[in-house]
């Protein structure tokens, strides 16, 4: 019985690490996308911008790599996290901030398009929603002109 108790205790101590998404030492673009997708799940409506940045791994430049062989990787593009930041004004004159995170690899030609990014929409420094469907609906309701996917 005692070994089982010790095992359960050790599992409890490491449970946070087991489910935490870590960025590999030499990440590919796909791994950066997966890292950001996993971190998006940590963000709640109403969270502050500071909490969003913390949940997403902070503001960072991530050097990505591509495999040239089974063991060799070469440098690829640098992905900023957040990838981009925009400010929009709604029809009532309120300023809306959008943080864009790279989440999807659609093509491997080096260009990162809006379609490959996920928006997090902040109003008065708090998250009001995220994702393309939310952003497009929100922009329509608020009278904000946005780029299409």
Backbone as JSON Lines, residues from 0, in Angstrom:
{"i":0,"aa":"X","n":[0.83,-1.19,0.0],"ca":[0.0,0.0,0.0],"c":[0.87,1.25,0.0]}
{"i":1,"aa":"X","n":[1.98,1.21,0.71],"ca":[2.84,2.38,0.81],"c":[3.42,2.79,-0.55]}
{"i":2,"aa":"X","n":[3.93,1.87,-1.39],"ca":[4.44,2.28,-2.71],"c":[3.37,2.96,-3.57]}
{"i":3,"aa":"X","n":[2.12,2.52,-3.46],"ca":[1.03,3.12,-4.22],"c":[0.79,4.56,-3.75]}
{"i":4,"aa":"X","n":[0.85,4.79,-2.46],"ca":[0.67,6.14,-1.91],"c":[1.77,7.07,-2.41]}
{"i":5,"aa":"X","n":[2.99,6.6,-2.42],"ca":[4.12,7.4,-2.89],"c":[3.95,7.72,-4.37]}
{"i":6,"aa":"X","n":[3.53,6.73,-5.15],"ca":[3.31,6.94,-6.58],"c":[2.23,7.98,-6.83]}
{"i":7,"aa":"X","n":[1.12,7.9,-6.1],"ca":[0.04,8.87,-6.25],"c":[0.51,10.27,-5.86]}
{"i":8,"aa":"X","n":[1.29,10.36,-4.81],"ca":[1.83,11.66,-4.38],"c":[2.73,12.26,-5.46]}
{"i":9,"aa":"X","n":[3.59,11.45,-6.05],"ca":[4.48,11.93,-7.11],"c":[3.69,12.35,-8.35]}
{"i":10,"aa":"X","n":[2.64,11.62,-8.68],"ca":[1.8,11.99,-9.81],"c":[1.11,13.33,-9.57]}
{"i":11,"aa":"X","n":[0.67,13.56,-8.35],"ca":[0.02,14.83,-8.02],"c":[1.01,15.99,-8.16]}
{"i":12,"aa":"X","n":[2.24,15.78,-7.75],"ca":[3.25,16.83,-7.85],"c":[3.58,17.18,-9.29]}
{"i":13,"aa":"X","n":[3.55,16.2,-10.16],"ca":[3.94,16.43,-11.55],"c":[2.76,16.59,-12.5]}
{"i":14,"aa":"X","n":[1.54,16.52,-12.01],"ca":[0.37,16.59,-12.89],"c":[0.34,17.87,-13.7]}
{"i":15,"aa":"X","n":[0.68,18.99,-13.11],"ca":[0.71,20.25,-13.85],"c":[1.69,20.2,-15.0]}
{"i":16,"aa":"X","n":[2.83,19.57,-14.79],"ca":[3.83,19.47,-15.85],"c":[3.42,18.49,-16.94]}
{"i":17,"aa":"X","n":[2.7,17.45,-16.58],"ca":[2.27,16.47,-17.57],"c":[1.34,17.11,-18.59]}
{"i":18,"aa":"X","n":[0.43,17.94,-18.11],"ca":[-0.56,18.54,-18.99],"c":[-0.13,19.88,-19.55]}
{"i":19,"aa":"X","n":[0.97,20.44,-19.1],"ca":[1.45,21.72,-19.62],"c":[2.11,21.5,-20.97]}
{"i":20,"aa":"X","n":[1.85,22.42,-21.87],"ca":[2.46,22.37,-23.2],"c":[3.79,23.1,-23.12]}
{"i":21,"aa":"X","n":[4.87,22.44,-23.49],"ca":[6.19,23.06,-23.49],"c":[6.66,23.2,-24.92]}
{"i":22,"aa":"X","n":[7.35,24.29,-25.17],"ca":[7.91,24.53,-26.49],"c":[9.24,23.79,-26.59]}
{"i":23,"aa":"X","n":[9.43,22.95,-27.61],"ca":[10.7,22.23,-27.76],"c":[11.88,23.19,-27.94]}
{"i":24,"aa":"X","n":[13.08,22.68,-27.74],"ca":[14.28,23.51,-27.84],"c":[14.47,24.08,-29.25]}
{"i":25,"aa":"X","n":[14.21,23.29,-30.28],"ca":[14.3,23.74,-31.67],"c":[12.96,23.45,-32.35]}
{"i":26,"aa":"X","n":[11.95,24.3,-32.09],"ca":[10.6,24.0,-32.56],"c":[10.42,24.22,-34.06]}
{"i":27,"aa":"X","n":[9.55,23.4,-34.64],"ca":[9.12,23.62,-36.02],"c":[7.96,24.62,-35.98]}
{"i":28,"aa":"X","n":[7.54,25.09,-37.14],"ca":[6.38,25.98,-37.19],"c":[5.15,25.28,-36.64]}
{"i":29,"aa":"X","n":[4.98,24.01,-36.97],"ca":[3.82,23.26,-36.48],"c":[3.84,23.16,-34.95]}
{"i":30,"aa":"X","n":[5.01,22.98,-34.37],"ca":[5.11,22.89,-32.91],"c":[4.79,24.22,-32.25]}
{"i":31,"aa":"X","n":[5.17,25.33,-32.88],"ca":[4.81,26.65,-32.34],"c":[3.29,26.82,-32.41]}
{"i":32,"aa":"X","n":[2.69,26.4,-33.54],"ca":[1.24,26.47,-33.68],"c":[0.53,25.65,-32.61]}
{"i":33,"aa":"X","n":[1.0,24.44,-32.37],"ca":[0.41,23.57,-31.34],"c":[0.58,24.17,-29.95]}
{"i":34,"aa":"X","n":[1.75,24.72,-29.69],"ca":[2.03,25.38,-28.41],"c":[1.02,26.51,-28.16]}
{"i":35,"aa":"X","n":[0.81,27.34,-29.18],"ca":[-0.14,28.45,-29.03],"c":[-1.58,27.95,-28.9]}
{"i":36,"aa":"X","n":[-1.94,26.91,-29.66],"ca":[-3.29,26.36,-29.54],"c":[-3.54,25.85,-28.12]}
{"i":37,"aa":"X","n":[-2.58,25.15,-27.56],"ca":[-2.73,24.63,-26.2],"c":[-2.84,25.77,-25.19]}
{"i":38,"aa":"X","n":[-2.05,26.82,-25.38],"ca":[-2.08,27.95,-24.45],"c":[-3.38,28.74,-24.55]}
{"i":39,"aa":"X","n":[-4.01,28.77,-25.72],"ca":[-5.29,29.47,-25.86],"c":[-6.34,28.88,-24.93]}
{"i":40,"aa":"X","n":[-6.23,27.6,-24.64],"ca":[-7.19,26.94,-23.76],"c":[-7.11,27.45,-22.32]}
{"i":41,"aa":"X","n":[-6.03,28.12,-21.98],"ca":[-5.84,28.65,-20.62],"c":[-6.48,30.03,-20.43]}
{"i":42,"aa":"X","n":[-7.01,30.61,-21.51],"ca":[-7.5,31.99,-21.46],"c":[-9.01,32.01,-21.26]}
{"i":43,"aa":"X","n":[-9.43,32.78,-20.27],"ca":[-10.85,32.91,-19.96],"c":[-11.37,34.27,-20.38]}
{"i":44,"aa":"X","n":[-12.66,34.34,-20.69],"ca":[-13.31,35.61,-20.96],"c":[-13.16,36.48,-19.71]}
{"i":45,"aa":"X","n":[-12.81,37.74,-19.9],"ca":[-12.61,38.65,-18.77],"c":[-11.18,38.73,-18.29]}
{"i":46,"aa":"X","n":[-10.31,37.85,-18.79],"ca":[-8.9,37.87,-18.37],"c":[-8.25,39.17,-18.85]}
{"i":47,"aa":"X","n":[-7.32,39.66,-18.07],"ca":[-6.6,40.88,-18.43],"c":[-5.57,40.6,-19.52]}
{"i":48,"aa":"X","n":[-5.11,41.65,-20.17],"ca":[-4.07,41.51,-21.18],"c":[-2.82,40.9,-20.57]}
{"i":49,"aa":"X","n":[-2.48,41.31,-19.37],"ca":[-1.31,40.77,-18.68],"c":[-1.45,39.26,-18.5]}
{"i":50,"aa":"X","n":[-2.63,38.8,-18.12],"ca":[-2.88,37.36,-17.93],"c":[-2.8,36.61,-19.26]}
{"i":51,"aa":"X","n":[-3.3,37.24,-20.33],"ca":[-3.23,36.63,-21.66],"c":[-1.77,36.42,-22.05]}
{"i":52,"aa":"X","n":[-0.98,37.47,-21.92],"ca":[0.43,37.37,-22.3],"c":[1.15,36.31,-21.47]}
{"i":53,"aa":"X","n":[0.83,36.26,-20.19],"ca":[1.43,35.25,-19.3],"c":[1.01,33.84,-19.73]}
{"i":54,"aa":"X","n":[-0.27,33.65,-20.0],"ca":[-0.78,32.34,-20.41],"c":[-0.2,31.88,-21.74]}
{"i":55,"aa":"X","n":[0.11,32.83,-22.61],"ca":[0.62,32.5,-23.94],"c":[2.14,32.38,-23.96]}
{"i":56,"aa":"X","n":[2.79,32.45,-22.8],"ca":[4.23,32.26,-22.74],"c":[5.03,33.53,-22.77]}
{"i":57,"aa":"X","n":[4.38,34.68,-22.62],"ca":[5.07,35.96,-22.62],"c":[5.29,36.48,-24.04]}
{"i":58,"aa":"X","n":[5.83,37.68,-24.11],"ca":[6.18,38.26,-25.41],"c":[7.55,37.7,-25.77]}
{"i":59,"aa":"X","n":[7.63,37.05,-26.93],"ca":[8.9,36.42,-27.3],"c":[9.05,36.29,-28.81]}
{"i":60,"aa":"X","n":[10.27,36.16,-29.23],"ca":[10.61,35.85,-30.62],"c":[11.05,34.39,-30.62]}
{"i":61,"aa":"X","n":[10.39,33.56,-31.43],"ca":[10.67,32.13,-31.44],"c":[11.32,31.75,-32.77]}
{"i":62,"aa":"X","n":[12.57,31.32,-32.68],"ca":[13.26,30.83,-33.87],"c":[12.72,29.45,-34.19]}
{"i":63,"aa":"X","n":[12.22,29.27,-35.41],"ca":[11.72,27.95,-35.81],"c":[12.78,27.24,-36.66]}
{"i":64,"aa":"X","n":[12.62,25.94,-36.77],"ca":[13.58,25.09,-37.48],"c":[12.86,24.12,-38.4]}
{"i":65,"aa":"X","n":[13.54,23.73,-39.47],"ca":[13.03,22.68,-40.35],"c":[14.04,21.55,-40.36]}
{"i":66,"aa":"X","n":[13.55,20.33,-40.49],"ca":[14.44,19.17,-40.51],"c":[15.09,19.03,-41.88]}
{"i":67,"aa":"X","n":[16.4,18.82,-41.87],"ca":[17.11,18.56,-43.12],"c":[17.48,17.08,-43.22]}
{"i":68,"aa":"X","n":[17.46,16.41,-42.08],"ca":[17.69,14.97,-42.03],"c":[17.08,14.48,-40.72]}
{"i":69,"aa":"X","n":[17.31,13.23,-40.43],"ca":[16.74,12.65,-39.21],"c":[17.22,13.37,-37.95]}
{"i":70,"aa":"X","n":[18.46,13.86,-37.95],"ca":[19.03,14.49,-36.76],"c":[19.37,15.97,-36.93]}
{"i":71,"aa":"X","n":[19.39,16.46,-38.15],"ca":[19.82,17.83,-38.41],"c":[18.63,18.75,-38.67]}
{"i":72,"aa":"X","n":[18.69,19.93,-38.08],"ca":[17.66,20.95,-38.31],"c":[18.34,22.24,-38.71]}
{"i":73,"aa":"X","n":[17.72,22.99,-39.63],"ca":[18.25,24.29,-40.0],"c":[17.26,25.37,-39.58]}
{"i":74,"aa":"X","n":[17.77,26.57,-39.37],"ca":[16.91,27.67,-38.96],"c":[15.91,28.01,-40.05]}
{"i":75,"aa":"X","n":[14.71,28.32,-39.63],"ca":[13.66,28.74,-40.54],"c":[13.25,30.16,-40.13]}
{"i":76,"aa":"X","n":[11.97,30.47,-40.16],"ca":[11.53,31.82,-39.84],"c":[11.45,32.05,-38.33]}
{"i":77,"aa":"X","n":[11.46,33.31,-37.95],"ca":[11.24,33.7,-36.55],"c":[9.77,34.09,-36.43]}
{"i":78,"aa":"X","n":[9.12,33.54,-35.43],"ca":[7.72,33.85,-35.18],"c":[7.64,34.67,-33.9]}
{"i":79,"aa":"X","n":[7.07,35.86,-34.02],"ca":[6.84,36.7,-32.85],"c":[5.61,36.19,-32.13]}
{"i":80,"aa":"X","n":[5.64,36.21,-30.82],"ca":[4.5,35.8,-30.0],"c":[4.17,36.93,-29.03]}
{"i":81,"aa":"X","n":[3.09,37.66,-29.16],"ca":[2.1,37.55,-30.22],"c":[2.68,37.92,-31.58]}
{"i":82,"aa":"X","n":[2.09,37.36,-32.62],"ca":[2.6,37.58,-33.97],"c":[2.37,39.02,-34.4]}
{"i":83,"aa":"X","n":[1.23,39.57,-34.01],"ca":[0.88,40.93,-34.38],"c":[-0.07,41.49,-33.33]}
{"i":84,"aa":"X","n":[-0.21,42.79,-33.35],"ca":[-1.1,43.48,-32.41],"c":[-1.75,44.61,-33.19]}
{"i":85,"aa":"X","n":[-3.05,44.73,-33.09],"ca":[-3.78,45.77,-33.81],"c":[-4.7,46.52,-32.87]}
{"i":86,"aa":"X","n":[-5.0,47.75,-33.25],"ca":[-6.01,48.54,-32.55],"c":[-7.06,48.94,-33.56]}
{"i":87,"aa":"X","n":[-8.31,48.77,-33.22],"ca":[-9.43,49.16,-34.06],"c":[-10.35,50.05,-33.23]}
{"i":88,"aa":"X","n":[-11.13,50.86,-33.93],"ca":[-12.1,51.73,-33.26],"c":[-13.49,51.33,-33.71]}
{"i":89,"aa":"X","n":[-14.39,51.12,-32.73],"ca":[-15.75,50.73,-33.09],"c":[-16.58,51.97,-33.44]}
{"i":90,"aa":"X","n":[-17.83,51.76,-33.82],"ca":[-18.69,52.86,-34.25],"c":[-19.0,53.85,-33.13]}
{"i":91,"aa":"X","n":[-18.82,53.44,-31.87],"ca":[-19.05,54.32,-30.73],"c":[-17.77,55.06,-30.31]}
{"i":92,"aa":"X","n":[-16.66,54.8,-31.0],"ca":[-15.4,55.47,-30.68],"c":[-14.53,54.75,-29.67]}
{"i":93,"aa":"X","n":[-14.92,53.54,-29.26],"ca":[-14.13,52.76,-28.3],"c":[-12.97,52.07,-29.02]}
{"i":94,"aa":"X","n":[-11.83,52.01,-28.35],"ca":[-10.66,51.34,-28.92],"c":[-10.66,49.87,-28.52]}
{"i":95,"aa":"X","n":[-10.48,49.02,-29.52],"ca":[-10.43,47.57,-29.33],"c":[-9.02,47.11,-29.68]}
{"i":96,"aa":"X","n":[-8.41,46.27,-28.85],"ca":[-7.09,45.72,-29.15],"c":[-7.23,44.25,-29.54]}
{"i":97,"aa":"X","n":[-6.51,43.87,-30.58],"ca":[-6.52,42.48,-31.03],"c":[-5.09,41.95,-30.99]}
{"i":98,"aa":"X","n":[-4.88,40.86,-30.26],"ca":[-3.6,40.18,-30.24],"c":[-3.72,38.97,-31.15]}
{"i":99,"aa":"X","n":[-2.78,38.83,-32.08],"ca":[-2.81,37.73,-33.05],"c":[-1.73,36.72,-32.71]}
{"i":100,"aa":"X","n":[-2.11,35.44,-32.65],"ca":[-1.16,34.36,-32.37],"c":[-1.15,33.36,-33.52]}
{"i":101,"aa":"X","n":[0.05,32.97,-33.91],"ca":[0.24,31.96,-34.95],"c":[-0.23,30.61,-34.41]}
{"i":102,"aa":"X","n":[-1.18,29.99,-35.11],"ca":[-1.73,28.72,-34.62],"c":[-1.85,27.64,-35.68]}
{"i":103,"aa":"X","n":[-1.82,27.98,-36.97],"ca":[-2.08,26.99,-38.01],"c":[-1.1,27.08,-39.16]}
{"i":104,"aa":"X","n":[-0.57,25.93,-39.55],"ca":[0.31,25.87,-40.72],"c":[-0.57,25.48,-41.91]}
{"i":105,"aa":"X","n":[-0.79,26.41,-42.82],"ca":[-1.6,26.12,-44.01],"c":[-0.72,25.87,-45.22]}
{"i":106,"aa":"X","n":[0.4,26.58,-45.28],"ca":[1.35,26.4,-46.38],"c":[2.75,26.64,-45.82]}
{"i":107,"aa":"X","n":[3.71,25.98,-46.4],"ca":[5.07,26.04,-45.85],"c":[6.0,26.91,-46.68]}
{"i":108,"aa":"X","n":[5.47,27.99,-47.26],"ca":[6.3,28.82,-48.12],"c":[7.0,29.96,-47.38]}
{"i":109,"aa":"X","n":[6.86,30.0,-46.08],"ca":[7.55,31.02,-45.3],"c":[6.68,32.18,-44.9]}
{"i":110,"aa":"X","n":[5.62,32.46,-45.65],"ca":[4.74,33.57,-45.31],"c":[3.72,33.12,-44.28]}
{"i":111,"aa":"X","n":[3.48,33.98,-43.29],"ca":[2.44,33.71,-42.31],"c":[1.29,34.64,-42.64]}
{"i":112,"aa":"X","n":[0.13,34.06,-42.94],"ca":[-1.04,34.83,-43.32],"c":[-1.97,35.01,-42.12]}
{"i":113,"aa":"X","n":[-2.92,35.94,-42.26],"ca":[-3.92,36.15,-41.21],"c":[-4.7,34.86,-40.94]}
{"i":114,"aa":"X","n":[-4.95,34.1,-41.99],"ca":[-5.7,32.86,-41.86],"c":[-5.0,31.87,-40.91]}
{"i":115,"aa":"X","n":[-3.69,31.98,-40.79],"ca":[-2.91,31.08,-39.93],"c":[-2.81,31.58,-38.49]}
{"i":116,"aa":"X","n":[-3.48,32.69,-38.21],"ca":[-3.4,33.29,-36.88],"c":[-4.77,33.28,-36.21]}
{"i":117,"aa":"X","n":[-4.75,33.29,-34.89],"ca":[-5.98,33.34,-34.1],"c":[-6.02,34.67,-33.36]}
{"i":118,"aa":"X","n":[-7.14,35.42,-33.5],"ca":[-7.26,36.7,-32.79],"c":[-7.79,36.52,-31.37]}
{"i":119,"aa":"X","n":[-7.24,37.31,-30.46],"ca":[-7.79,37.44,-29.11],"c":[-8.22,38.9,-29.0]}
{"i":120,"aa":"X","n":[-9.51,39.12,-28.76],"ca":[-10.07,40.47,-28.77],"c":[-10.19,40.99,-27.35]}
{"i":121,"aa":"X","n":[-9.61,42.18,-27.14],"ca":[-9.63,42.81,-25.82],"c":[-10.38,44.14,-25.89]}
{"i":122,"aa":"X","n":[-11.26,44.34,-24.95],"ca":[-11.98,45.6,-24.82],"c":[-11.76,46.09,-23.4]}
{"i":123,"aa":"X","n":[-11.27,47.31,-23.26],"ca":[-10.94,47.87,-21.94],"c":[-10.0,46.95,-21.18]}
{"i":124,"aa":"X","n":[-8.98,46.42,-21.89],"ca":[-7.93,45.57,-21.31],"c":[-8.42,44.21,-20.81]}
{"i":125,"aa":"X","n":[-9.61,43.77,-21.26],"ca":[-10.14,42.47,-20.87],"c":[-10.56,41.67,-22.1]}
{"i":126,"aa":"X","n":[-10.35,40.37,-22.04],"ca":[-10.73,39.5,-23.15],"c":[-12.26,39.45,-23.25]}
{"i":127,"aa":"X","n":[-12.75,39.73,-24.48],"ca":[-14.19,39.61,-24.73],"c":[-14.47,38.4,-25.62]}
{"i":128,"aa":"X","n":[-13.43,37.84,-26.23],"ca":[-13.59,36.66,-27.06],"c":[-12.36,36.38,-27.88]}
{"i":129,"aa":"X","n":[-12.36,35.23,-28.56],"ca":[-11.22,34.88,-29.4],"c":[-11.66,33.98,-30.53]}
{"i":130,"aa":"X","n":[-10.84,33.91,-31.55],"ca":[-11.12,33.08,-32.71],"c":[-11.75,33.9,-33.83]}
{"i":131,"aa":"X","n":[-11.58,33.38,-35.04],"ca":[-12.06,34.09,-36.22],"c":[-13.57,34.28,-36.24]}
{"i":132,"aa":"X","n":[-14.33,33.25,-35.9],"ca":[-15.79,33.38,-35.93],"c":[-16.26,34.47,-34.98]}
{"i":133,"aa":"X","n":[-15.71,34.46,-33.77],"ca":[-16.07,35.51,-32.8],"c":[-15.67,36.87,-33.34]}
{"i":134,"aa":"X","n":[-14.44,36.99,-33.82],"ca":[-13.92,38.28,-34.28],"c":[-14.75,38.86,-35.42]}
{"i":135,"aa":"X","n":[-15.12,38.03,-36.39],"ca":[-15.92,38.52,-37.51],"c":[-17.31,38.97,-37.05]}
{"i":136,"aa":"X","n":[-17.94,38.2,-36.18],"ca":[-19.25,38.56,-35.65],"c":[-19.17,39.83,-34.8]}
{"i":137,"aa":"X","n":[-18.17,39.89,-33.95],"ca":[-17.96,41.04,-33.07],"c":[-17.74,42.31,-33.89]}
{"i":138,"aa":"X","n":[-16.9,42.23,-34.91],"ca":[-16.62,43.38,-35.77],"c":[-17.89,43.86,-36.46]}
{"i":139,"aa":"X","n":[-18.7,42.95,-36.92],"ca":[-19.96,43.31,-37.59],"c":[-20.89,44.03,-36.62]}
{"i":140,"aa":"X","n":[-21.02,43.5,-35.4],"ca":[-21.89,44.11,-34.39],"c":[-21.41,45.48,-33.95]}
{"i":141,"aa":"X","n":[-20.09,45.66,-33.89],"ca":[-19.5,46.9,-33.4],"c":[-19.19,47.92,-34.51]}
{"i":142,"aa":"X","n":[-19.44,47.53,-35.76],"ca":[-19.17,48.44,-36.87],"c":[-17.69,48.66,-37.13]}
{"i":143,"aa":"X","n":[-16.9,47.6,-36.99],"ca":[-15.45,47.67,-37.2],"c":[-15.12,47.03,-38.54]}
{"i":144,"aa":"X","n":[-14.36,47.75,-39.35],"ca":[-13.9,47.19,-40.62],"c":[-12.67,46.33,-40.36]}
{"i":145,"aa":"X","n":[-12.7,45.09,-40.84],"ca":[-11.57,44.17,-40.65],"c":[-11.2,43.52,-41.96]}
{"i":146,"aa":"X","n":[-9.96,43.0,-41.99],"ca":[-9.51,42.2,-43.13],"c":[-10.17,40.83,-43.05]}
{"i":147,"aa":"X","n":[-10.46,40.27,-44.21],"ca":[-11.01,38.91,-44.2],"c":[-9.89,37.9,-44.05]}
{"i":148,"aa":"X","n":[-10.26,36.68,-43.76],"ca":[-9.27,35.61,-43.58],"c":[-8.48,35.38,-44.83]}
